Amino acid sequence: MVFASCRFDGLVFLLSRPFSELFRWGQWDMLPLALIAGALLALDRRRALLGGTLLGLAAVAKVTPIALVAILLLRREKRAALAAIATIAAAVALTLLTLPAGLWASWRHNLAVLPADVSPQYFSLRGFLLTGFSSYHHRGAMSTPWLDLGPQAALALSMAIAALAAGGLGLWLWRRRGQLSTAESLACAIPVLLLISPLTWTHHAVLLLIPLALATVRAFHAVTGSVFQICGLMVVAGLLLSAPLSEHELQVPQWLEHLIAPTVLYANVALAVLLFRQFSPRAHAVCTPAAPKFVPATL
């Protein structure tokens, strides 16, 4: 079963759109993917210092994994969290000492004022709402949103939904802290973090390999609800394998393009729903035979 699930995940990963986008744009998201995977493996083997250090290095390579450190604090994994924070602090201090001042100032400026990019390949919740509820220049003309609320209203709406999603994730992880291991908690959080991250491009979705592997193993070992889980895996795989609509240059109404283009965003949502369903109390319920009724003896 484990071998079959690994083959499925590997095939989907190698053929997925996020993996091909790494080579198209020369991105290095395979590095944080490897570091996070190593951190989860170390944490699963109770090597807190090594796991925290690897997770801190992943947060240095890409900003999004820094939210995983907060989950360590939520689970009271103090040694791992302190190791991650110390690694991040050491990397920042080394950067301050070695990089030119102008480059550091430029990086801080770009981080502080994230551009309101509403590209058709922008696959976060923020980009989805900006695309659907504010107009922008697209293919030499102004786009036609579903409802033009303006960028500020769309941004405020995205921040409110992101705050609710982050709070819901934290509450869900806290209630299941005894059921989920630290590695499972971090893996389940990745789809939600990519969803609410201010910047999520296609190549960032290579991180979904980790929660996809967890969902696949659990689906292949499921006794009940396996049909739903297998169908969910097929949906996630199909979304990851599909190319954005903008790549095909199809002539469709813009409202329809806004709706069906963000395939990675839908993959995040579908994978998060699948994992939450797999770890729900109902999924672990065990059917026990009813006790026999007492029938009084008769002469």
Salt bridges, closest charged atoms under 4 A:
GLU21 OE2 - ARG17 NH2 3.30
GLU21 OE2 - ARG24 NH1 3.29
ASP29 OD1 - LYS62 NZ 3.75
ASP29 OD1 - HIS203 NE2 3.84
GLU247 OE1 - ARG17 NH2 3.26
GLU247 OE2 - ARG24 NH1 3.02
GLU249 OE1 - ARG139 NH2 3.78
GLU257 OE2 - HIS138 NE2 3.71
GLU257 OE2 - ARG139 NH2 3.73
